[in-house]
Amino acid sequence: MVTKMNVDRFIDARKALGMSQAELCEGICTQATLSKFESSGRAPAVRILVQLCARLGLKLDDVFPINQSAELEVHHILDVAEFKLITSEYDSAMADLDGVSFDHLSDDGKMQYYFIKGYLTALTDQPISDSLYYFNMILNDLDNEHRTIYSQLAYTGSGVAYSHNNENEKAEFYFQKVFNDLQKLLLNNNKAIWRALNMIYYTAEYYNRIADYTTSDSLLTYGYNVCSEKRVTYYVARISFLKAKNAQAEHADAEEIQEDLNDARAFARLNHNANLLEEIEAFQ
């Protein structure tokens, strides 16, 4: 079987660094050579490909997988586990991670693993040192120049960990870093949208925890608008439920609270989020 080049990974890395084709290929090859590779997957000479990858911070096997079927399988497991963060299926997600082999993970896959693992330990109130270890593997090792979205996710997760540990001053430091960069995020695919909504939601939840409902509501409205514009529904239920919690805490009109709860319930059912449905029923 012929191994397929992972051109999308290459292009995503170039765009994440804000590099044009001309900037990337300068001193290495012609722009025509690079353009053919990106548009049709036609690989240049290996010497050229190695230099291009190095300039993007990639390894050759990031775009030319040694064992593509095994890599695809493990990345599918990680994507499933990441989605379970949205539906609060924490035990199941942890079990998924236990089945992941690092032998088949690229650096991108390792960062995805550490980000999910860090969130799971923070959200299940395990020792904060464990959560911070996983996030630091991203921030201080795999993405020490903080060029990928995983650094933003690690900042968010660190904020969650400190918030759950009742260290609000430290939590706010990280959530503020996230907030400062929200507008810079590229929402160009479903996974990027999930991750942006992750940051928005958990930042809003933090402000709910410290009773700053105005800031929390503003973030939730922003998140809801992202869902509407990008036509994704997975976070609408959680956003609507947190809006209901804020409204109740602010002694809002009962009709307004019920409207948010109805939206939360409807979207939780649509996306088969049984855990959130239980929370909604308990809240009422």
N, C-alpha and C positions, 0 to 999 in steps of 0.2 A: 504494500500500500504506500502511495506517495504521501509524505508528510506535508501538510498544508502550512504555508507561511502565515504567521499571525500578524498580518499587516495592520489590522485595526489597533493592536497594542502599540505598534510603532508610531502610528499617526496620533493616537491619544497622548503618547508621551511627548511628541513634538509640540502638540497644541497646548499641553499642560505647562510647558516651559515658555510658551509664547513665541516660539521660533517659526519663522517662515521657511519654506523650502530652500530659498536662496541662502539664508543664514546657516541652515543646517549643513548644506552640502559644500559650503565655502572651504576650499583647500583640500577637499576629499574627492569630489566627483562633479560632473555636470548636473545642473538642475534637471535636465531631460532624463538622466539616468534615475534620479530620485523620483521624479514624477511618474515614470513607468513603473517603478516598484510600488509606489503608493496607490496607483490607479488600477494596476492589473496583477500585482503580486509577482511581477517578473523580477527575480532576485538579481542584484548586481554581483560583481565578483566578491568572493568571501572577504578579501582584504578590505574592500570598500564597506561592506555590510558591517564588519567588526568595528570600523572607525565610526560609522554613523551611529551604531548602537552605543558605543562608548561616549559619544558626545551627548547622547540622551540619557545616560546613566543606566542603560540596559545591557544585559548580557545576551550573547548570541542565542542561547536557548530560550530567552524570553520571546523571540520572534520566530524561532525555528525549533519547536519543542522536540526533545529526544523521544519522548513517549507521549504522544498527543492524547491518545485515548485515556490513559491513566490521569493525565493532567486535567482533561475535560471532566472526568468523573469527580475528581477531588474538588475542582472549582464549583461543580454543580452542588456538591454537599455543602460547601461554604455558602453559596447563594441561598440554599434552603435554610440553613441555620440563621443567616442574616435576616431573612424574611420572618423567621420565628421571633425575632426581637420585636417586630411590629405587632405580632399577635400575642406577645407575652408568654410564649411557650418555652420558658427558660430551661426546664429540665430536658425537654426534647432537643433543644438546640445544643445544650451541653453534651448530650449523648452523641449528637452528630459530630461535634468537634472531636470527641474521643476517638472517632473512627477515621480521622484525617491523618494521612501519612505525610510528614514533612519532606520525604524523599521526592514527592511529586509536586512540590510547591515552588513556584517562582517567588521572587521577592514581593511581588504584588500580592500573591496568594498568602504569603506569610503575614503581610500587614493586615489583610482581611481577617485572617485567623486571629491575630492578636487584638484587633479592634473588637471583634465579636466576643472573644474570651474576656476581655477587659470589661465590656458592658455587662456580661452575664454575672461576673463576680461582683460588680458594683450594685447591680439591680437586685441581687439576692443577698445583699448585705454580708458578703464574705469579707475577710480582712482587707482593709484598704490597701495594705502593702502589696497584696496580690494584684489588685486592679491596676495600681500604679506601675507595677513591674511590666505588665502587658503593654500598657500605653507607652512606657518609656522605651520598650523594644522598638516601637515605631519612631518616637520623637528623637531618641538619642542614638539609634543604630540604623534601622532600615530606611528612614527618611530624615536623616539628621539635618538636611538643608530645608526641610519642611516645604517641599514642592508639590506634594500630592494631597488629595482630599483626606487621606488617612491621618495626616497630622491634625486637620480640623476635627475629625472624628475623635482623635485621641484627646484633644483639648476638651471637647464636649464630654467625653467619658470621664476625664479627670474631674471635671466640674461635678458630674453626677456622683462620683465616688466621694468627693469631699462633702457634697451636700448630704448624702446619706450618712456620712460620719459626723454630721452637725458641725462642720468647719466651714461656715458660710463665707467668711472673708476669703479663704482660699478658693472656694467654689466660684465666687463672683469673679475672681481674677481670670479664671479659665473661660467662664461664660462670656465675659466681656471680650476676650480675644476672639471667640467664635462670632459674636455679634458684629465685631468690626469688619469681619471678612465675608459676612453672609452675601452681600450684594455682588461679590466677585465670583461666586460659584457658577460654573457652567452647567446648566440643566439641559444637557443634550442627549440624555438617554434615561431609561427608567431607573437604572441603578443610581445614577447621579441624583435623580429626583428623590428617591427613597432616602438617600444619605443627607441631602439638604433638609428634607422634612424631619429627619432624625434630629439634626442639630437645632432646628427651629423648635420642635416639640419639647425636647429636654431642657432647652433654655427657658421656654415658657413655663414648664413644670417647676423649674427652680424658683422662678419669681412667684409662682403660686405658693410654694413652700415657705417663702419668707413674707407672704402676705402683700406683695406688691402686685396687686391684681390688675392695675392699669397697664403696667409693662407686659404682664403675662397675656392680657387680652389683645394687646397690640400685636404681639408675636403670633398669637393664635389666628388672628385675622389675616396676617401676612401668610401664614402657613395654609390657611383655608383657600386663599386666593391662588397660591401656587398649585394646590390640588385642582382647583377649578380650571385654571388656565392650561395646565398640563394634562388634564383629564385623567387623573389618578384618584383612586378612592381609598387606598389602604390606610391612610392616616386620618381621613375625615372623621371616623368614629372616635378616635382618641382625642382629636382636637375638639370635637363637639362635646365630649364628656368633660374635658377639662374646662371648657367654657361654662358648662353647667355648674361645675364645682366653684368656679370663680364667681358666677352670678349668685349662687346661694350664699357664699361667704360675704358678698356685698349686699345681701338682703334685697336682691332684685325681685321684680315681679314674678310670681309663681308661673305665669303663662310663659314668660321668657325662658325660665329654667326648664320647663316641660318641653318647650320647642327644641332646645338643645339636646335634651335627653332622648326625645323621639328621633332626632337625626342620628345621634350616637347609636341608638339601638338598631335603626334601619341599616346603617352602614356596617355595623358589627355583624348583623345577620348576613348581609350581602357577601361579606368577606370571611364568613365562617369563624369569627373571632369569639369563640365560646368563653374564653377567660374574661374578655371585656363585658360580655353580656351578663356574666355573673356579678361583676363589679357594679354594673348599672342597676341591676335588680337590688343589690345590697344597699346601694346609695339611696334608692327610693324608699 
